[in-house]
Amino acid sequence: MPSTKARIFQFSYIRVAACFSIVLLHCLNAARVYYESELDSFSYASVWTSCSMLMWAVPCFLMVTGALLLNPKKALPLSKLYGKYIRRMAVALLIFTFIFSLIKYLAADTQGSTGFMGFFVTNLIKDRAMPHLWYLYMMIVLYILMPLFKAIADKFSDNALWALVAVLVIAANLTAVGPLSGSMSTTSIIYPAYLFIGYLLFKKNMKAGLSAALLAASSCALLILTYHTTSGLADPSGIMAYSSPLVVIQAASIYSLMLRIKTPAENWLLSMDECTFGIYLIHMIFVRLTMKELGFNPFDFGPFAFIPMALIFFFASYGVTWIIKRFTGSTIL
């Protein structure tokens, strides 16, 4: 398995592509949420179906994390785990929960009787500041458990790890059917599965033909099932959830294919890669202010309005992140 000391340029391609896809996904989903009452059945189904094609992005981030941190050549002392990784997530969570709480408070979404600090604390405890901040809570938990995951990766054979991934995927889907349905959520256990998938495919990749075939099959199935479900105005969240086997296969296939990129990343791509975490956190400020506060409805400009809008938000967030990192030396973003 390659050493983690040398920069793995394929990961830069994966993270930048995944980051833009997340921005586009959030533009589509926010527009659906804010303007759902104005959508006809075709537009409703189309926006959900488009979102289903972008669900691979967050899993790819997790797979890169698994490939890097589960590598037996990667030392991960507790001082670094808590002093760097967990600290970064915790500080970012505090800062951006504060920012989004302030935006919502000033917009008078809800102010209540507790004042702003009470509103902020409630949002922090209950993860209500902004939906995309769930990622920070999830990463804090994964980092806390990372020594356990590394021990498993070190001790288990590859076949045993693939069996573990299968068990985790099956267990994560028990919320839909079976005795655990409606009583407790087990979907969160899908996230360690993505760590192990990323580690295993980086260690020994699938054949390109198999990756392409799996990507085509899973994407077609997602397209058909999501469109069929939403054309009847039903909720497709189970089909396109991160725990969905179709999303798992789609994400793993995209990750596998992008690991085969041979062209070294140029400086502009490396710069964007270094800013992807900041882009992820900041872009929702633009999404929220534009669509919610200013009332901009991208559906008024047709389906092709979403890509230029996502590009604008992506590069605006990149610019803000780059400036903050460049002039403050911040390691949080």
N, C-alpha and C positions, 0 to 999 in steps of 0.2 A: 504494500500500500504506500502511495507517495507520502513523503514528509510534508508536514504542514508549515515548515519554515519557508519554503518557496511559495510565492503567491500563485494560486491556482486561478488562471485567468478565466476559465470556464465559469467559475462561480460569479465573477463580475457580470458576465453576460446573463446568467440566470437571475441574479438579484435585480439588475436594472430592468430586465424584461418583466419580471414578476412585479416590481414596484410600479411600473407604468400600468400594468394590467390591473393592479389594485386600485389605482387612481381612476381608471376607466370604469371599473366595477362599481366604485363608490359613487361616481357621477350618475351612472345608470340607476343604481338602487335608490339614491337620494331623490332623483327626479321621480321615480316611481312612487316613493313614499309621500313626497310633498304634493304631487299632482295626480294621485291615483284616481280621485273622483272625476277627473277630466279625461281619462283614458277609455277608449273603446276596447272591445274584447281583443282585437288584433294587436293593438299597441301594447296592451297589458301582457299578452302572451309573448310578444316579440321581445319586450324588455327583460322579462324573466328568462327567456331562452338565451338572450345575449349574456346575461349574468352567469348562466350555467356554463358557458364556454370560458369563463374567467376564474372559476373556482380553484384552479390549479395553483394560483399565484402564492397564497399563504403557505400551502403545503410545500412548495418548492423552497421557500425561505427556511422552513423547518428541516427539509432534507439537507440543505447546505449546512445548517447548524449541526445536524447529526454527523455528516461526513467530516466536519472539522473537529468537533469536540469528542466524538466517540473513537476517533483514531487512537490506537494504543500508543502511537508516537507523540501524541499531544498530552503534555503534562498539564494537569488542571488542579493545582493545590487549592485548598479551601480559601486561602487568603486572596487568591486571584478570582475565584468564583464569586465570593461575597464582596470583595473590594472593588472588582471591576464590573463583572456581568450583572449581578443582582443589584448592585448600587446604581448602575446606569439605568436599569429598568425602573427602579423605585423612584429615583429622582425625576425621570421623565414622566412617570405617572403622576407625581405630585404637581409638577409644573403644568402639564397639559390638562389635568383635571381642573386645576385652578383657572387656566385660560378659558376652557370651554364652559366652565361653570359661570365665569364672569360674562361671557358672551350671552349665554342663555338667561342669566339673571337680568342683565341690562335690557335684553329684548323682551323682558316681562313674560317669558314663557311660564314661569312660576316663581314667586318670591316668598310666599308664605309668611309665617310669623317668626321664623328663626333668624332672619337676616341672612346676609350673604355667606358668612362663615358657616352657619348651620347648613345652608344649601350646599356649600362646597364639601363639607364633611360627609353629608348624606350621599352626595354624588360619588365621593371617593370610596366610601364603604360599600355602597350598593352598585358600583359600576354604572352610573347613570349620566356621566358627563357627556360622553359621546360614544356611539356604538363601537367605533374602531379601536378604542382604548382597551377592549377586552384582550387584545393581543399582549399587552404589557402584563396584565394579571396572569395570563397563561404562561408567558415566558418566565416570570418570577418563579412560578411553581415548577416548571421544567428545569430551571437552573438549580433550584433547591434539590431536586431529585437526580440531577446529573451524575453525582458520584455513584448512585445505584445503577443508572443506565450504563455507565462506563464499566462497572464491574460485570454486568450482564454481558456486554459486548466482548469483554476480555475473556470471559469464561465459556461462553456458548460458542458452538460451531456455527458456521454460516447457515447450515440447514436448520439447526435449532432456532436460530434467530428468525429465519423466514417462517417457521412454524409459529413462533411467538407473534410475529406480525399478523399472521392469519387469525390467531386467537383474538388479538386486540381488535382487529377489524370486525370480526363476528360479534364480539362482546359490545363494541361501540354501537352496533345496530340493534341491540336488545331493547332499546328504548321504543322502537317502533312496534315490535311484537314480543310476546313472551311475558314471563312473570314480572319482569322489571318495568314493563310498559306503564307509564303514568305514575310510577312510585318514586323513581330516582333516575337522574340522568347519568348515563355511563358514556355519553358521547365524548367526553373530554379525554378518555383513554385512547382516542385515536391519535392524539398528538405525539405521544412517545413512539407510536408505530411509524410515523413519518420520519422521526429521527433515525430509527433503525433502517428504514428503507433507504434513506439518503446515504447512510454509512455503508450498507451492503452493496448498493449499486455503484458507489464510488470505488469500492474495493474490487468488485467484479461486475462490470456492466452487462446489461442484456445485449443481445445481438441487435443491430440496427433495424433489421427487417422485423423482428419481433416487436420492438419498441414502436415502430411505425404502424404495424398492424393493430396493436393494442390501443394506440392513440386514436386511430381511425374508428375502431369499433366502439370504444368508450364514448368518444365525442358524438358519433352518430346516435348512439343510444341515449345520451343526455339530451341532444337536440330533440329527438322524437318524443321522448317521454315528457320532457319539460313542456314542450309546446302543446302536446296532447292534453296534459294536465291543466295547464293555465288557460287554454282556449275555452275550457269550461269554467273559468274563474276560480279554480281550486288552487290551494297552496302547494307549491312544488318543493318546499324547503327540505322535505325528507329525501327527495330524489337527488338534490344538488347540495346536500350538506357535506361538510368535510369528512364525515364518517361514511358517506355513501361509497360503496365499492366502485361505482363508476368514476367518481371523483378521484379516489385513490389510484385507480389504474391510469386515468388520464394524467394526473399530476406526475406519477412515477414515470410514465412514458415520455412526457415532455422533459423532465429532468434528465432521463437517460439519453435522449437525443441531444440535448444541449451540452452534455458532458463530452460529446464527440466533436465539438467545435475546435477547429485547428488554428484559426486565425487569432494571434495574440491580441489581447485587449489594448486599444490605444489609450493615451492619457485622458482624453475626454470621457471615455467610458469608465476608466478607473476612478476619475473624479466623481462621476455620478454614483458609482458604486459606494464610495465613501460617504455619500450623502443620502443613501436610500432610507436609512432609519429616520432621518429628519424629514425627508419628503413624505414618508408614511404618516408621521405625526402632524405635519403642518398642513398638508393639502386639504384636510377636512375643514380648516378655517375658511379657505376659499369656497369650498363646496357649500358650507353652511351659510356664509354671508351672501353669496351670489343667489342661491336658490331660495333660501328661507327668508332672509332679511330683505333682499332686494327684489324678490319675486320673479327672478329670471326663470322662465320655463323653456328648457331646451327642446321640448316636444313641439313647440311652435315653429321651430326651424328645421324640422324633419329629423330622421334617424341619424343622418351624417353629421349632425351638430355635436354629437357626443365626443367624437375623436378629437377634433380641434379644441374643444373645451377641456378635455382631459390633458392634452398636450400643454395648453396654457397653464393649467393648475400644476402640472408636473414640473414644468420649467420654472414657474414662479416659486414653487416650494424648494426646488433645487437651488435657485438663486438666493433665497432667504437663508437656507441651511449653509450654503457655501460662505456667505458673508459672515454669518455668526461664527462658524468654525474658523474662518480665516482671520477675523479680527478679535476674537475673544479666546481662541484656543480651546473652546469647549469640546469636551469628550462625550458629552451627554447625547448630542445629535450625531 
